[in-house]
């Protein structure tokens, strides 16, 4: 998992979000807001 600050705006005004890039066992990568990431409790 990597966390980056990315400008996600498609207009002239900047809109920055902390995004988490997550790669699962399948090798496919997806993004989500960092606030959506929670630890797994076993």
N, CA, C and O atoms as a printed pandas DataFrame, in Angstrom:
     atom_number atom_name residue_name chain_id  residue_number  x_coord  y_coord  z_coord
0              1         N          UNK        A               1    0.849   -1.168    0.000
1              2        CA          UNK        A               1    0.000    0.000    0.000
2              3         C          UNK        A               1    0.892    1.227    0.000
3              4         O          UNK        A               1    1.922    1.261    0.673
4              5         N          UNK        A               2    0.492    2.223   -0.752
5              6        CA          UNK        A               2    1.182    3.506   -0.774
6              7         C          UNK        A               2    0.155    4.599   -0.535
7              8         O          UNK        A               2   -0.984    4.497   -0.993
8              9         N          UNK        A               3    0.550    5.635    0.174
9             10        CA          UNK        A               3   -0.334    6.774    0.432
10            11         C          UNK        A               3    0.299    8.002   -0.191
11            12         O          UNK        A               3    1.466    8.305    0.060
12            13         N          UNK        A               4   -0.476    8.712   -1.006
13            14        CA          UNK        A               4    0.028    9.919   -1.658
14            15         C          UNK        A               4   -1.007   11.031   -1.538
15            16         O          UNK        A               4   -2.193   10.769   -1.332
16            17         N          UNK        A               5   -0.552   12.262   -1.667
17            18        CA          UNK        A               5   -1.445   13.416   -1.798
18            19         C          UNK        A               5   -1.587   13.679   -3.284
19            20         O          UNK        A               5   -0.590   13.852   -3.985
20            21         N          UNK        A               6   -2.818   13.710   -3.769
21            22        CA          UNK        A               6   -3.045   13.867   -5.203
22            23         C          UNK        A               6   -4.120   14.913   -5.446
23            24         O          UNK        A               6   -5.137   14.950   -4.755
24            25         N          UNK        A               7   -3.880   15.764   -6.439
25            26        CA          UNK        A               7   -4.863   16.749   -6.854
26            27         C          UNK        A               7   -5.883   16.026   -7.728
27            28         O          UNK        A               7   -5.557   15.597   -8.835
28            29         N          UNK        A               8   -7.111   15.888   -7.239
29            30        CA          UNK        A               8   -8.136   15.130   -7.953
30            31         C          UNK        A               8   -9.138   16.034   -8.673
31            32         O          UNK        A               8  -10.191   15.570   -9.110
32            33         N          UNK        A               9   -8.816   17.304   -8.794
33            34        CA          UNK        A               9   -9.719   18.259   -9.427
34            35         C          UNK        A               9   -9.649   18.145  -10.947
35            36         O          UNK        A               9   -8.581   17.912  -11.514
36            37         N          UNK        A              10  -10.787   18.310  -11.595
37            38        CA          UNK        A              10  -10.791   18.379  -13.054
38            39         C          UNK        A              10  -11.137   19.796  -13.521
39            40         O          UNK        A              10  -11.489   20.019  -14.679
40            41         N          UNK        A              11  -11.025   20.758  -12.573
41            42        CA          UNK        A              11  -11.243   22.167  -12.900
42            43         C          UNK        A              11   -9.978   22.938  -12.562
43            44         O          UNK        A              11   -8.965   22.336  -12.204
44            45         N          UNK        A              12  -10.020   24.248  -12.670
45            46        CA          UNK        A              12   -8.863   25.072  -12.347
46            47         C          UNK        A              12   -8.553   25.137  -10.859
47            48         O          UNK        A              12   -7.409   25.388  -10.478
48            49         N          UNK        A              13   -9.562   24.913  -10.009
49            50        CA          UNK        A              13   -9.361   24.963   -8.562
50            51         C          UNK        A              13   -8.795   23.630   -8.071
51            52         O          UNK        A              13   -9.314   22.566   -8.406
52            53         N          UNK        A              14   -7.738   23.699   -7.283
53            54        CA          UNK        A              14   -7.119   22.476   -6.771
54            55         C          UNK        A              14   -7.983   21.843   -5.684
55            56         O          UNK        A              14   -8.590   22.543   -4.874
56            57         N          UNK        A              15   -8.031   20.518   -5.674
57            58        CA          UNK        A              15   -8.731   19.758   -4.641
58            59         C          UNK        A              15   -7.855   18.556   -4.312
59            60         O          UNK        A              15   -7.774   17.603   -5.087
60            61         N          UNK        A              16   -7.198   18.609   -3.148
61            62        CA          UNK        A              16   -6.217   17.594   -2.773
62            63         C          UNK        A              16   -6.823   16.572   -1.828
63            64         O          UNK        A              16   -7.565   16.925   -0.911
64            65         N          UNK        A              17   -6.504   15.299   -2.056
65            66        CA          UNK        A              17   -6.944   14.200   -1.197
66            67         C          UNK        A              17   -5.767   13.291   -0.889
67            68         O          UNK        A              17   -4.855   13.149   -1.704
68            69         N          UNK        A              18   -5.787   12.675    0.288
69            70        CA          UNK        A              18   -4.849   11.604    0.593
70            71         C          UNK        A              18   -5.453   10.325    0.044
71            72         O          UNK        A              18   -6.518    9.894    0.485
72            73         N          UNK        A              19   -4.773    9.719   -0.917
73            74        CA          UNK        A              19   -5.260    8.490   -1.523
74            75         C          UNK        A              19   -4.361    7.325   -1.161
75            76         O          UNK        A              19   -3.139    7.462   -1.099
76            77         N          UNK        A              20   -4.973    6.184   -0.925
77            78        CA          UNK        A              20   -4.228    4.950   -0.669
78            79         C          UNK        A              20   -4.310    4.093   -1.927
79            80         O          UNK        A              20   -5.398    3.794   -2.418
80            81         N          UNK        A              21   -3.155    3.704   -2.438
81            82        CA          UNK        A              21   -3.090    2.762   -3.550
82            83         C          UNK        A              21   -2.829    1.395   -2.948
83            84         O          UNK        A              21   -1.818    1.192   -2.275
84            85         N          UNK        A              22   -3.731    0.462   -3.186
85            86        CA          UNK        A              22   -3.661   -0.860   -2.561
86            87         C          UNK        A              22   -3.607   -1.918   -3.664
87            88         O          UNK        A              22   -4.396   -1.879   -4.608
88            89         N          UNK        A              23   -2.672   -2.862   -3.539
89            90        CA          UNK        A              23   -2.567   -3.965   -4.491
90            91         C          UNK        A              23   -2.853   -5.270   -3.755
91            92         O          UNK        A              23   -2.152   -5.635   -2.811
92            93         N          UNK        A              24   -3.879   -5.953   -4.196
93            94        CA          UNK        A              24   -4.255   -7.220   -3.579
94            95         C          UNK        A              24   -3.422   -8.375   -4.105
95            96         O          UNK        A              24   -2.522   -8.181   -4.922
96            97         N          UNK        A              25   -3.723   -9.573   -3.634
97            98        CA          UNK        A              25   -2.990  -10.776   -4.035
98            99         C          UNK        A              25   -3.120  -11.046   -5.532
99           100         O          UNK        A              25   -2.235  -11.658   -6.130
100          101         N          UNK        A              26   -4.207  -10.597   -6.136
101          102        CA          UNK        A              26   -4.416  -10.808   -7.572
102          103         C          UNK        A              26   -3.496   -9.941   -8.422
103          104         O          UNK        A              26   -3.334  -10.188   -9.617
104          105         N          UNK        A              27   -2.889   -8.918   -7.803
105          106        CA          UNK        A              27   -2.021   -8.006   -8.539
106          107         C          UNK        A              27   -2.738   -6.773   -9.056
107          108         O          UNK        A              27   -2.094   -5.850   -9.554
108          109         N          UNK        A              28   -4.059   -6.740   -8.947
109          110        CA          UNK        A              28   -4.819   -5.569   -9.394
110          111         C          UNK        A              28   -4.719   -4.476   -8.347
111          112         O          UNK        A              28   -4.806   -4.738   -7.147
112          113         N          UNK        A              29   -4.538   -3.259   -8.807
113          114        CA          UNK        A              29   -4.381   -2.116   -7.909
114          115         C          UNK        A              29   -5.646   -1.270   -7.932
115          116         O          UNK        A              29   -6.259   -1.087   -8.984
116          117         N          UNK        A              30   -6.033   -0.756   -6.770
117          118        CA          UNK        A              30   -7.165    0.156   -6.705
118          119         C          UNK        A              30   -6.842    1.272   -5.732
119          120         O          UNK        A              30   -5.926    1.159   -4.917
120          121         N          UNK        A              31   -7.608    2.354   -5.828
121          122        CA          UNK        A              31   -7.400    3.497   -4.945
122          123         C          UNK        A              31   -8.641    3.714   -4.094
123          124         O          UNK        A              31   -9.753    3.340   -4.468
124          125         N          UNK        A              32   -8.420    4.325   -2.947
125          126        CA          UNK        A              32   -9.511    4.714   -2.064
126          127         C          UNK        A              32   -9.006    5.855   -1.190
127          128         O          UNK        A              32   -7.799    6.068   -1.078
128          129         N          UNK        A              33   -9.915    6.578   -0.580
129          130        CA          UNK        A              33   -9.512    7.614    0.367
130          131         C          UNK        A              33   -8.870    6.946    1.577
131          132         O          UNK        A              33   -9.313    5.881    2.007
132          133         N          UNK        A              34   -7.844    7.558    2.122
133          134        CA          UNK        A              34   -7.140    6.997    3.274
134          135         C          UNK        A              34   -8.101    6.764    4.433
135          136         O          UNK        A              34   -7.940    5.799    5.180
136          137         N          UNK        A              35   -9.088    7.625    4.594
137          138        CA          UNK        A              35  -10.049    7.485    5.693
138          139         C          UNK        A              35  -10.864    6.194    5.587
139          140         O          UNK        A              35  -11.440    5.750    6.581
140          141         N          UNK        A              36  -10.922    5.590    4.405
141          142        CA          UNK        A              36  -11.673    4.344    4.218
142          143         C          UNK        A              36  -10.886    3.105    4.626
143          144         O          UNK        A              36  -11.456    2.016    4.702
144          145         N          UNK        A              37   -9.595    3.244    4.890
145          146        CA          UNK        A              37   -8.749    2.097    5.221
146          147         C          UNK        A              37   -8.815    1.838    6.720
147          148         O          UNK        A              37   -8.546    2.726    7.528
148          149         N          UNK        A              38   -9.172    0.619    7.078
149          150        CA          UNK        A              38   -9.247    0.228    8.489
150          151         C          UNK        A              38   -8.465   -1.068    8.686
151          152         O          UNK        A              38   -8.373   -1.872    7.758
152          153         N          UNK        A              39   -7.899   -1.289    9.881
153          154        CA          UNK        A              39   -7.151   -2.526   10.120
154          155         C          UNK        A              39   -8.079   -3.740   10.203
155          156         O          UNK        A              39   -9.243   -3.627   10.587
156          157         N          UNK        A              40   -7.546   -4.878    9.840
157          158        CA          UNK        A              40   -8.278   -6.137    9.948
158          159         C          UNK        A              40   -7.969   -6.735   11.309
159          160         O          UNK        A              40   -6.804   -6.868   11.683
160          161         N          UNK        A              41   -9.005   -7.096   12.047
161          162        CA          UNK        A              41   -8.822   -7.713   13.358
162          163         C          UNK        A              41   -9.040   -9.208   13.222
163          164         O          UNK        A              41  -10.088   -9.649   12.751
164          165         N          UNK        A              42   -8.063   -9.976   13.630
165          166        CA          UNK        A              42   -8.179  -11.436   13.526
166          167         C          UNK        A              42   -8.641  -12.033   14.825
167          168         O          UNK        A              42   -8.795  -13.251   14.925
